[in-house]
Amino acid sequence: MFNRHHRKVKAIFGFTDSALISVAFFAAYQTRFRLNFEQPFHWLFYIDFRVALLLLFTSLLSFLAIGYWFNIYERLDSAHPRVVLRDTFRQCFLGAICLVLAEYMLRLDLSRFFVALFGFYAWILLCLFRINAARMIGAVRRQFGTSHYVLVVGSNERARHVGEALERSSDYGVRLLGFLDEQPGLVQLSKTYEQYSISGLPDLLRRHVIDEIIFAVDSQRLGEMENVFLVCDEEGVRTRVAVDFFPHVNSDVYLDALGTIPLLTFSAAPHDEIRLLVKRLTDVVLAGIALVLLMPLMLLIVLLIRLTSPGPAIFRQERCGLNGRRFTFYKFRSMRDNADELKASLVHLSSKSIAFKIPNDPRLTRVGRILRKFSIDEWPQLWNVLKGEMSLVGPRPAVPEEVELYERWQRRRLRMRPGLTCLWTLAGRDALDFETWMKMDMNYIDNWSLTLDWKIIVGTIPRVLVGKGAN
């Protein structure tokens, strides 16, 4: 379906969840309250109205946040019942835990039976709705919704592909009316559609209800259809252009403007300025707090490095940042002071094809091995994050010599601000080969979201604490 329809359906699921969770909360309260004077529930159970509202509000926020965190609302109307039962159980279980945490924060003494009832009732109600969601939404649309009629310009394979996608969106009220091309005829998909002549479009708009027209023709033909666009514009009919003929495999496509000049933009990296701003603000806040909290330990580490090996405590190196910008990268020195001079004689020991990584590197100092194992040597990069040269999450910054050896597709990792941790940190860190590093970095860029960043941050903490996968 169209993205705007998809957003609408997600909003409906969120609203319905809120109503059903409220019903489950009230039902659990009433059930537990009526057991006040029955064995073994001989103690009184009562929640003040204002406290109950606060707990309900906390539960609603928790359930919805968990639903969006695990992408439950992305597939509710098409998921297998087994998937619905599993995802809903996880959401209700974590939601109940959040309610218990809120209880401790507010210093309340909630009945555990009430919390269990709430989670159980919520699971039953949400499952009943979600398993029948597709049929219910379809029934509501048939009874109360307005059908959305669409024409497709073109009769080639691209136009047929668009037509098939429109057919699959029929449950959301989208109706494929037919096709437009130079000559009239018939187009066979799951059923037969009439192909109208483009020259008869003005008369067609007068005789039929047409909400929008999608142009799915070759790029060479678009310029010849200026009059068709003008007819649609004069009639007030919405038009769309399928631009999949451009070979931008990894790019998001959106319309922008330079003054009054419209620009069709292809972006192979995240481009949402608002979400990127939130990511940057998160970096500044968390990096600033971390630097303040870790400063006493960092000073102690500096002293320890200086006492156990000659040379500076902070290692500085030039790295490649966003879009290839060069910056000075900081680490606690974990190797001998002449480590760079010894690099040439140790190249043959590298376990990676491009990146220089040696298992049990002989240049490491005794303190350095500990710093490396638990990633403590990376702490000074919080200053790089604060300066905006790095982010908390992103592809690890590479040295310019490595970047020169990248294949063309690997250079796209430079289009994201480099980070302290990344996706492959969760999958094995230094145990992975270089090709896997690159592919996971591309996967991160293509699927980036603020939620994914938080998942990586939360997942990195236990990895670092146990020192798993680091050389």
DOVO-146405 format. One record per residue (C-alpha): residue in one letter; y, x, z. Coordinates in pm, 1 decimal. Each point is the difference from the previous one (the first is absolute). Example, Ala and Ser with C-alpha at 12.3 -4.5 7.8 and 13.67 -1.06 7.14 Angstrom:
<rs>
> A, -450.0, 1230.0, 780.0
> S, 344.0, 137.0, -66.0
</rs>
This chain:
<rs>
> M, 0.0, 0.0, 0.0
> F, 365.7, 101.6, -21.6
> N, 117.9, 217.5, 289.0
> R, 246.9, -263.4, 116.0
> H, -285.9, -252.0, 26.2
> H, -203.6, 256.4, 191.5
> R, 283.8, 54.0, 250.0
> K, 28.8, -376.7, 42.2
> V, -372.6, -33.2, 74.3
> K, 18.9, 284.4, 256.4
> A, 291.1, -178.4, 168.9
> I, -205.9, -322.8, 11.7
> F, -289.9, 185.8, 162.9
> G, 233.9, 155.0, 255.8
> F, 156.2, -337.0, 84.0
> T, -343.4, -167.7, 27.2
> D, -127.2, 280.7, 223.3
> S, 295.9, -50.9, 231.8
> A, -74.4, -372.3, 30.8
> L, -375.7, 49.3, 55.9
> I, 50.3, 280.9, 254.2
> S, 242.8, -224.3, 192.2
> V, -260.5, -279.2, 1.6
> A, -267.5, 246.9, 121.2
> F, 231.8, 122.9, 277.9
> F, 75.1, -355.1, 118.0
> A, -368.3, -104.1, -23.2
> A, -113.9, 306.1, 199.4
> Y, 263.5, -70.4, 266.1
> Q, -99.8, -366.7, 30.8
> T, -370.9, 85.7, 15.8
> R, 51.2, 259.0, 273.0
> F, 248.1, -220.1, 191.9
> R, -248.0, -290.4, 14.2
> L, -258.2, 230.6, 155.7
> N, 229.5, 78.8, 294.5
> F, -201.6, -193.9, 255.4
> E, -348.7, 40.7, -140.7
> Q, -249.9, 269.1, 94.7
> P, 9.6, 290.3, -49.2
> F, 368.7, -40.8, -89.9
> H, 114.2, -92.7, 349.5
> W, 328.5, 193.3, -22.1
> L, 310.7, -156.8, -150.4
> F, 108.8, 95.8, -350.1
> Y, 358.3, -58.5, -106.1
> I, 253.7, 175.3, -224.6
> D, 372.4, -59.2, 30.0
> F, 140.4, -164.5, -315.3
> R, 238.9, 286.5, -81.3
> V, -274.5, 259.4, 53.2
> A, -236.4, -205.6, -218.3
> L, 258.9, -4.1, -279.7
> L, 41.7, 377.9, 28.9
> L, -377.9, 54.5, -12.1
> L, -33.3, -235.0, -296.6
> F, 281.2, 178.9, -184.6
> T, -167.0, 335.6, 72.5
> S, -331.8, -134.6, -128.0
> L, 155.7, -131.7, -320.6
> L, 167.9, 333.6, -72.2
> S, -320.5, 189.1, 77.5
> F, -225.2, -218.3, -215.7
> L, 237.4, 6.4, -298.1
> A, 58.9, 376.1, 29.9
> I, -375.6, 64.1, 14.7
> G, -51.6, -226.7, -300.6
> Y, 253.7, 190.2, -207.7
> W, -121.5, 337.2, 132.5
> F, -355.5, -64.2, -124.6
> N, 118.9, -173.9, -322.1
> I, -181.7, -318.5, 102.5
> Y, 256.5, -223.6, -170.7
> E, -45.2, 180.5, -332.0
> R, -344.3, -152.0, -64.8
> L, -35.9, -314.5, 212.3
> D, -17.2, -243.8, -291.0
> S, -266.9, 199.1, -185.3
> A, -204.0, 183.3, 267.7
> H, -369.6, -59.7, 65.3
> P, -65.3, -207.1, 317.3
> R, -173.4, 300.4, 159.2
> V, 313.7, 209.1, -55.0
> V, 216.6, -278.4, 143.2
> L, -217.8, -24.8, 312.9
> R, 7.0, 378.5, 50.5
> D, 374.6, 46.4, -57.6
> T, 89.5, -302.0, 213.3
> F, -220.3, 120.9, 287.8
> R, 170.8, 340.5, -9.5
> Q, 343.4, -164.7, -5.6
> C, -83.3, -232.5, 293.8
> F, -163.6, 276.1, 204.0
> L, 298.7, 233.3, -39.1
> G, 237.7, -291.6, 57.7
> A, -171.2, -77.4, 331.0
> I, 30.3, 367.1, 100.0
> C, 373.8, -14.3, -75.5
> L, 26.1, -305.6, 227.0
> V, -171.9, 192.5, 281.7
> L, 238.8, 294.5, -53.1
> A, 296.3, -239.4, 17.5
> E, -144.6, -136.6, 325.1
> Y, -4.8, 347.7, 155.8
> M, 350.8, 79.1, -125.8
> L, 133.2, -325.3, 150.2
> R, -208.8, 53.1, 318.8
> L, -174.3, -334.3, -31.4
> D, -344.6, -101.6, 117.1
> L, -144.7, -194.8, -293.1
> S, -343.1, -153.3, 8.2
> R, -239.4, 208.9, -210.6
> F, -180.7, -322.5, -88.0
> F, 326.8, -139.8, -140.7
> V, 47.8, 310.7, -218.4
> A, -360.4, -22.5, -122.9
> L, 41.7, -370.1, -77.0
> F, 322.6, 68.2, -186.4
> G, -163.4, 266.4, -217.7
> F, -302.9, -224.4, -66.2
> Y, 202.9, -311.5, -84.5
> A, 229.7, 204.3, -226.5
> W, -302.5, 145.5, -182.6
> I, -154.0, -345.1, -57.4
> L, 323.1, -162.0, -122.3
> L, 103.8, 292.2, -224.2
> C, -348.8, 26.2, -153.9
> L, -14.6, -373.1, -72.7
> F, 332.9, 19.6, -182.5
> R, -58.9, 328.5, -180.0
> I, -346.0, -79.6, -133.9
> N, 144.1, -314.6, -156.6
> A, 339.1, 151.7, -87.5
> A, -42.8, 13.0, -378.2
> R, -115.5, -362.5, -20.7
> M, 270.8, -118.1, 240.0
> I, 279.5, 179.2, -185.9
> G, -132.1, -130.5, -330.7
> A, -13.6, -356.5, 135.0
> V, 354.5, 21.7, 138.5
> R, 129.7, 133.5, -331.4
> R, -176.4, -276.0, -196.0
> Q, 142.6, -269.8, 224.6
> F, 347.7, 133.1, 71.3
> G, 58.8, 306.9, -216.1
> T, 169.9, 23.3, -337.2
> S, -193.0, 160.1, -285.5
> H, 163.1, 304.2, -158.8
> Y, -37.3, 2.9, -381.5
> V, -2.4, 332.6, -182.4
> L, -6.0, 100.8, -367.7
> V, -114.3, 345.0, -116.7
> V, 161.9, 164.2, -302.5
> G, -256.3, 195.4, -201.1
> S, -364.7, -35.4, -99.9
> N, -124.4, 358.9, 33.1
> E, -231.4, 137.6, 268.5
> R, 293.7, 50.6, 238.8
> A, 105.2, -364.3, -34.3
> R, -357.9, -117.1, 56.3
> H, -17.4, 215.4, 314.0
> V, 319.3, -165.0, 131.7
> G, -146.2, -341.7, -85.0
> E, -318.0, 74.8, 196.3
> A, 208.7, 109.0, 301.4
> L, 193.1, -329.5, -19.7
> E, -327.2, -193.2, -10.9
> R, -113.7, 172.5, 318.6
> S, 324.0, -116.0, 166.7
> S, -72.8, -369.7, -62.5
> D, -70.7, -62.3, 371.1
> Y, 364.1, 86.9, 67.2
> G, 137.2, -255.5, -241.5
> V, 46.1, 234.8, -297.1
> R, -91.3, -168.1, -330.4
> L, -40.8, 183.5, -331.3
> L, 150.0, -233.1, -260.7
> G, -81.5, 207.6, -308.7
> F, 104.1, 295.0, -214.5
> L, 284.8, 78.4, -240.6
> D, -27.3, 219.1, -309.0
> E, 106.2, 20.9, -363.6
> Q, -267.0, -241.6, -121.1
> P, -147.0, -308.6, 172.7
> G, -366.4, 0.2, 93.7
> L, -239.1, -5.2, 296.0
> V, -75.5, 253.8, 276.3
> Q, -335.7, -11.3, 176.8
> L, -15.4, 108.1, 365.0
> S, -192.7, -196.8, 263.6
> K, 119.3, -296.6, -201.5
> T, 180.6, -42.7, -331.4
> Y, 381.8, 23.2, -5.0
> E, 236.6, -87.6, -280.2
> Q, 200.4, 280.8, -158.1
> Y, 344.3, -125.7, -101.5
> S, 233.1, 149.7, -257.2
> I, 295.0, 195.9, 141.8
> S, 232.7, -168.5, -247.6
> G, -78.1, -333.6, 166.0
> L, 93.4, 117.3, 350.1
> P, 327.0, -203.0, 29.7
> D, -185.6, -322.4, -82.8
> L, -286.3, 100.5, 233.0
> L, 243.2, 44.7, 291.4
> R, 133.4, -350.4, -60.0
> R, -344.1, -165.1, -20.8
> H, -183.1, 179.6, 283.7
> V, 65.6, 102.8, 358.4
> I, 11.1, 381.5, -15.7
> D, 99.8, 187.9, 315.3
> E, -20.5, 353.2, -135.8
> I, -110.2, 213.2, -294.1
> I, -175.8, 334.6, 24.2
> F, 38.9, 246.5, -288.0
> A, -321.2, 199.7, -44.3
> V, 63.5, 162.2, -338.4
> D, 7.4, 362.3, -114.2
> S, 313.8, 199.1, 75.6
> Q, 85.2, 11.5, -373.9
> R, 19.9, -380.2, -16.3
> L, 226.8, -46.4, 302.5
> G, 308.2, 104.2, -196.0
> E, -78.3, -260.5, -265.8
> M, -2.1, -281.2, 256.9
> E, 363.8, 9.5, 104.4
> N, 51.9, -355.5, -131.2
> V, -296.3, -126.4, 203.9
> F, 150.2, 147.6, 318.2
> L, 334.6, -159.8, -85.2
> V, -161.9, -342.5, -49.2
> C, -171.6, 29.2, 340.0
> D, 323.4, 116.0, 163.8
> E, 199.1, -292.6, -145.2
> E, -266.8, -247.2, 114.4
> G, -11.6, 158.5, 346.0
> V, -370.0, 88.0, -31.5
> R, -113.0, 297.9, 208.0
> T, -141.7, 283.9, -209.8
> R, -217.3, 295.3, 98.0
> V, -112.6, 303.5, -198.6
> A, -342.7, 157.1, 55.4
> V, 72.7, 373.0, -14.2
> D, -354.2, 129.0, 38.2
> F, 32.7, 164.5, -343.4
> F, 187.7, 283.1, 175.1
> P, -244.1, 275.1, 107.8
> H, 128.4, 19.2, 360.2
> V, -337.0, -25.6, 172.9
> N, 118.1, 69.5, 356.4
> S, 350.5, -143.4, -19.9
> D, 155.0, -305.8, 156.5
> V, 220.2, -180.2, -249.5
> Y, 322.5, -172.3, 102.8
> L, 337.6, -92.5, -143.9
> D, 308.4, 182.5, 121.6
> A, 357.8, 23.1, -126.1
> L, 253.0, 275.8, -60.3
> G, 324.2, -191.2, 22.3
> T, -56.2, -280.6, -252.1
> I, -274.4, 187.0, -188.7
> P, -350.1, -136.3, 81.1
> L, -264.2, 270.4, 43.6
> L, -376.9, -45.0, -8.4
> T, -117.4, 251.9, 258.6
> F, -340.5, 166.1, 41.9
> S, -59.9, 165.7, 335.5
> A, -315.0, 202.1, 70.3
> A, 93.8, 39.3, 367.7
> P, 123.7, -240.6, 271.7
> H, 349.1, -125.7, -83.0
> D, 77.5, -280.0, 247.3
> E, 320.8, 133.6, 155.2
> I, -17.5, -229.8, 303.6
> R, -355.2, 98.9, 95.3
> L, 74.9, 366.1, -69.5
> L, 304.6, -28.5, 227.9
> V, -221.3, -147.4, 275.0
> K, -242.3, 290.5, -54.2
> R, 286.9, 248.7, 33.9
> L, 135.8, -167.1, 315.4
> T, -350.9, 6.4, 148.5
> D, -23.5, 371.7, -80.1
> V, 331.9, 75.8, 169.0
> V, -74.8, -202.4, 314.1
> L, -358.4, 123.8, 51.5
> A, 78.1, 362.3, -91.2
> G, 302.2, 2.1, 232.0
> I, -201.2, -142.4, 290.9
> A, -288.0, 241.4, -65.8
> L, 230.8, 303.0, -7.5
> V, 156.9, -97.7, 333.1
> L, -337.0, -61.9, 167.3
> L, -169.4, 308.8, -143.8
> M, 288.5, 244.5, 44.9
> P, -123.2, 146.7, 334.7
> L, -348.1, 55.5, -147.9
> M, 147.2, 146.0, -319.5
> L, 202.0, 252.7, 200.7
> L, -315.9, 95.0, 188.8
> I, -188.4, 45.6, -330.2
> V, 280.5, 219.1, -135.7
> L, -27.3, 221.4, 308.9
> L, -380.4, 12.2, -29.8
> I, 13.0, 105.8, -366.0
> R, 255.1, 273.4, 66.4
> L, -202.9, 137.0, 293.6
> T, -335.4, 10.0, -184.2
> S, 96.4, 136.6, -344.0
> P, 294.9, 186.4, -151.5
> G, 233.6, -189.2, -230.9
> P, 211.3, -318.7, 3.4
> A, -134.6, -317.1, 163.5
> I, 113.6, -223.6, -287.2
> F, -146.4, 49.1, -347.8
> R, 233.3, -91.0, -288.0
> Q, -112.8, -63.0, -356.0
> E, 142.4, -156.2, -315.3
> R, -172.0, -327.0, -90.9
> C, 46.5, -270.6, -265.0
> G, 135.4, -333.1, 120.1
> L, 101.3, -329.0, -161.3
> N, 6.3, 30.9, -381.0
> G, -43.1, 378.3, 28.4
> R, 299.0, 71.7, 227.7
> R, -47.7, 331.9, 182.9
> F, 40.5, 14.8, 376.6
> T, -79.5, 231.9, 291.8
> F, -317.1, -109.6, 173.4
> Y, -54.7, 77.9, 370.6
> K, -321.0, 64.3, 194.4
> F, -101.3, 179.8, 314.7
> R, -132.6, 335.2, -117.2
> S, -378.0, -7.7, 31.3
> M, -76.9, 319.3, -197.7
> R, 75.8, 368.5, 22.0
> D, 352.1, 93.4, -100.6
> N, -120.4, 172.0, -320.8
> A, -218.3, -297.0, -112.7
> D, 174.1, -31.4, -338.6
> E, -65.7, 365.9, -78.4
> L, -372.9, -51.7, 60.6
> K, -20.2, -315.8, -212.1
> A, -71.7, 178.6, -329.4
> S, -307.6, 173.5, 142.1
> L, -141.0, -330.3, 132.5
> V, 49.1, -229.6, -302.5
> H, -371.4, 20.6, -85.7
> L, -85.5, -163.2, 335.2
> S, 207.4, -315.5, -63.7
> S, -202.9, -322.6, 19.9
> K, 246.3, -195.3, -219.2
> S, 57.9, 26.1, -374.2
> I, 382.6, 10.1, 16.3
> A, 109.4, -27.5, 363.8
> F, -65.4, 319.3, 197.7
> K, -232.6, -92.3, 288.8
> I, -246.4, 236.0, 171.6
> P, -254.0, -129.8, 255.6
> N, 32.5, 205.5, 320.1
> D, 293.9, 191.9, -146.9
> P, -13.3, 359.2, 137.0
> R, 380.7, 12.8, 13.0
> L, 14.0, -263.7, 275.9
> T, 97.6, 113.5, 348.8
> R, -187.9, -119.1, 309.2
> V, 282.3, -237.6, 90.6
> G, 37.7, -95.5, -365.7
> R, -359.0, -126.2, -21.9
> I, 69.4, -247.6, 279.1
> L, 332.6, -103.5, -152.2
> R, -168.3, -58.0, -338.1
> K, -298.6, -188.1, 141.4
> F, 217.2, -264.2, 167.0
> S, 282.8, 12.5, -262.2
> I, 246.7, 116.4, 266.9
> D, 133.1, 254.5, -250.8
> E, 143.3, -295.5, -199.3
> W, 230.3, -120.6, 279.1
> P, 311.4, 186.7, -125.4
> Q, -18.3, -211.0, -316.7
> L, 142.6, -285.3, 206.2
> W, 328.9, 180.3, -62.9
> N, -68.7, -20.3, -376.9
> V, -62.9, -372.4, 46.5
> L, 324.6, -44.9, 191.6
> K, 193.1, 181.6, -275.5
> G, -150.1, -227.0, -267.2
> E, -196.6, 273.4, -177.9
> M, -330.0, -150.5, 113.7
> S, -138.0, -329.6, 128.1
> L, -252.2, -73.1, 274.0
> V, -244.4, -122.6, -267.1
> G, -27.3, 127.7, -356.1
> P, -178.3, 259.5, -214.9
> R, -2.4, 339.1, 167.9
> P, 273.7, 232.8, -136.9
> A, -131.1, 267.0, -236.9
> V, 130.8, 351.1, -64.4
> P, 167.4, 46.3, -342.1
> E, -278.4, 233.4, -120.5
> E, -255.9, -279.4, 45.1
> V, 219.8, -258.5, -171.5
> E, 20.8, 225.7, -307.5
> L, -379.0, -28.5, -30.7
> Y, -10.2, -382.0, 25.0
> E, -133.7, -208.2, -284.6
> R, 250.8, -250.9, -133.7
> W, -147.2, -299.7, 187.1
> Q, 5.8, 196.6, 326.4
> R, 376.1, 57.7, -21.1
> R, 58.5, -369.7, 76.5
> R, -65.5, 76.9, 367.8
> L, 346.0, 163.5, 2.8
> R, 155.4, -346.6, -54.9
> M, -58.7, -88.0, 365.5
> R, 170.4, 174.1, 290.7
> P, -254.9, 243.1, 153.1
> G, -135.9, -81.3, 343.5
> L, -138.3, 133.6, 325.7
> T, -320.6, -196.6, -50.9
> C, -158.1, -173.0, -297.2
> L, -290.5, -214.8, -111.8
> W, -247.0, 284.6, -34.6
> T, 67.8, 104.8, 359.8
> L, -206.2, -303.5, 100.6
> A, -280.1, 83.3, -243.5
> G, -78.2, 359.7, 97.8
> R, 315.8, 215.2, -12.3
> D, -90.3, 353.2, -112.4
> A, -366.3, -94.0, -57.2
> L, 94.6, -179.9, -324.4
> D, 29.5, 170.6, -337.1
> F, 333.1, 35.7, -180.9
> E, -79.9, -265.9, -262.7
> T, -68.5, -255.3, 274.0
> W, 330.2, 90.8, 165.5
> M, 184.3, -76.5, -321.6
> K, -180.1, -327.5, -67.2
> M, 61.8, -125.0, 353.3
> D, 367.6, 92.8, -26.9
> M, 22.0, -205.3, -322.2
> N, -177.6, -286.2, 174.2
> Y, 258.2, 16.3, 281.2
> I, 291.7, -6.2, -246.0
> D, -144.0, -288.2, -202.6
> N, -76.8, -212.8, 308.0
> W, 282.0, 106.3, 230.5
> S, 127.5, -245.2, 259.4
> L, 152.2, 22.6, 346.3
> T, -325.2, -139.9, 137.4
> L, -197.7, 278.8, -168.7
> D, 233.5, 258.5, 157.8
> W, -64.1, -140.6, 347.2
> K, -375.5, -9.4, -61.5
> I, 9.4, 369.0, -94.4
> I, 216.6, 91.9, 302.0
> V, -228.0, -188.7, 241.3
> G, -312.4, 141.1, -166.5
> T, 129.7, 357.0, 6.1
> I, 45.3, 11.8, 378.9
> P, -371.9, 3.3, 95.3
> R, -76.6, 242.1, -286.7
> V, 254.8, 248.2, 128.4
> L, -97.8, -40.1, 365.9
> V, -362.7, 96.4, -71.3
> G, 96.8, 268.0, -254.7
> K, -238.3, -140.1, -260.8
> G, 7.1, 145.0, -354.8
> A, 269.3, 265.5, 51.2
> N, -38.4, 367.0, -98.4
</rs>
